[in-house]
Amino acid sequence: MLDKKLEEIFTDKKYGTYQRNLDAMIEHSNYHLGQISLIKKMLLEAAKN
């Protein structure tokens, strides 16, 4: 995606720019990755007991 496109409004002004939405998707994915990591740790601990 070109830098110019990243600065454009995403579908509607209330959603901000393409850049803002990409950043939000990355942040949200990291959040869920953290959740998965915690669940995996809990399951591994439970399997030991």
C-alpha positions in Angstrom: 0.0 0.0 0.0 1.4 3.4 -0.9 2.1 5.9 1.9 -0.4 8.3 0.3 -3.2 5.6 0.6 -2.3 5.1 4.3 -3.1 8.8 5.0 -6.6 8.5 3.3 -9.8 8.2 5.3 -10.9 4.5 5.7 -14.5 3.9 4.5 -15.9 6.6 6.8 -14.3 9.6 8.6 -15.4 8.2 12.0 -13.0 5.2 11.4 -9.9 7.4 10.8 -7.2 6.6 8.2 -6.0 3.4 6.7 -2.9 3.7 8.9 -4.9 4.0 12.1 -6.9 0.9 11.1 -3.8 -1.1 10.3 -2.2 -0.1 13.6 -5.4 -1.1 15.4 -5.5 -4.5 13.7 -1.9 -5.2 14.7 -2.6 -4.2 18.3 -5.7 -6.3 18.4 -3.9 -9.3 17.0 -1.2 -8.9 19.6 -3.8 -8.8 22.3 -5.3 -12.1 21.2 -1.8 -13.6 20.9 -1.3 -12.8 24.5 -4.5 -14.4 25.4 -3.6 -17.6 23.5 -0.2 -17.6 25.2 -1.8 -17.4 28.7 -4.3 -20.2 27.9 -1.5 -22.4 26.5 0.5 -21.8 29.7 -2.5 -22.6 31.9 -3.2 -25.8 29.9 0.5 -27.0 30.2 0.4 -26.3 33.9 -2.8 -28.2 34.3 -1.4 -31.2 32.4 1.6 -31.4 34.8 -0.7 -31.8 37.8 
